[in-house]
Amino acid sequence: MEPVRTPRWIYVLQVASVGMIWVFVLSISLWILNLLQLSHRLHDVPSASIGISIVAIPVFLTGASVLTYVFVGLQRDAEPGEREEKP
């Protein structure tokens, strides 16, 4: 039985989705860090901001890392003929 080949456009969409995940995670992390700086500048009580950032940033980074690891692992374990269809 011949292996099923993934069309090139599906591979491109998968790579784009992994890239968008990292853009999203880094944007959220920078936004939270900006909120921390803003609360410090306005002499606000930073306890809620610090609590949220201590939890949210590692959770987002871990989620993006796991998804990237799975994507790379699936691509590495694929047989050469399964990776992409050559036109």
C-alpha positions as CSV (number, residue, x, y, z in Angstrom):
1,M,0.0,0.0,0.0
2,E,1.4,3.4,-1.0
3,P,1.7,6.0,1.8
4,V,-0.7,8.9,1.8
5,R,1.0,12.1,0.7
6,T,0.2,15.5,2.3
7,P,-0.3,18.3,-0.2
8,R,2.2,21.1,0.1
9,W,-0.5,23.7,0.9
10,I,-1.6,21.7,4.0
11,Y,2.0,21.7,5.2
12,V,2.2,25.5,4.7
13,L,-1.0,26.0,6.7
14,Q,0.4,23.9,9.5
15,V,3.7,25.9,9.6
16,A,1.7,29.1,9.5
17,S,-0.5,28.0,12.4
18,V,2.5,27.2,14.5
19,G,3.9,30.6,13.7
20,M,0.7,32.3,14.6
21,I,0.6,30.5,17.9
22,W,4.0,31.9,18.8
23,V,2.9,35.4,17.6
24,F,-0.2,35.1,19.8
25,V,1.8,33.9,22.9
26,L,4.5,36.5,22.6
27,S,2.0,39.3,22.1
28,I,0.0,38.2,25.2
29,S,3.2,38.0,27.2
30,L,4.3,41.4,26.1
31,W,0.9,42.9,26.8
32,I,0.9,41.4,30.4
33,L,4.4,42.8,31.0
34,N,3.3,46.2,29.8
35,L,0.4,46.0,32.2
36,L,2.9,45.3,35.0
37,Q,4.9,48.3,34.1
38,L,1.8,50.5,33.8
39,S,0.6,49.4,37.3
40,H,4.0,50.3,38.7
41,R,4.1,53.6,37.0
42,L,0.6,54.5,38.2
43,H,1.5,53.4,41.8
44,D,-1.3,50.8,41.7
45,V,-1.3,47.7,43.8
46,P,0.4,45.2,41.5
47,S,-0.6,42.0,43.4
48,A,-3.3,41.0,40.8
49,S,-1.1,41.9,37.9
50,I,1.8,39.9,39.3
51,G,-0.5,37.0,40.2
52,I,-1.9,36.8,36.7
53,S,1.5,37.1,35.0
54,I,3.1,34.4,37.2
55,V,0.4,32.0,36.0
56,A,-0.5,33.2,32.5
57,I,2.9,33.6,30.9
58,P,4.3,30.2,31.7
59,V,1.0,28.5,30.8
60,F,1.0,30.2,27.4
61,L,4.6,29.5,26.8
62,T,4.2,25.8,27.8
63,G,1.2,25.4,25.6
64,A,3.0,26.9,22.5
65,S,6.1,24.8,23.3
66,V,4.1,21.6,23.5
67,L,2.3,22.3,20.2
68,T,5.5,23.1,18.5
69,Y,7.2,19.9,19.9
70,V,4.3,17.8,18.6
71,F,4.4,19.4,15.2
72,V,8.1,18.9,14.8
73,G,7.9,15.4,16.2
74,L,5.2,14.4,13.7
75,Q,7.2,15.9,10.8
76,R,10.4,14.1,11.9
77,D,8.7,10.7,12.3
78,A,6.9,10.9,8.9
79,E,8.4,8.8,6.2
80,P,10.0,10.9,3.4
81,G,7.1,10.2,1.0
82,E,4.5,11.2,3.5
83,R,5.8,14.7,4.1
84,E,4.7,16.5,1.0
85,E,3.5,15.9,-2.5
86,K,5.9,17.1,-5.1
87,P,4.2,18.7,-8.2
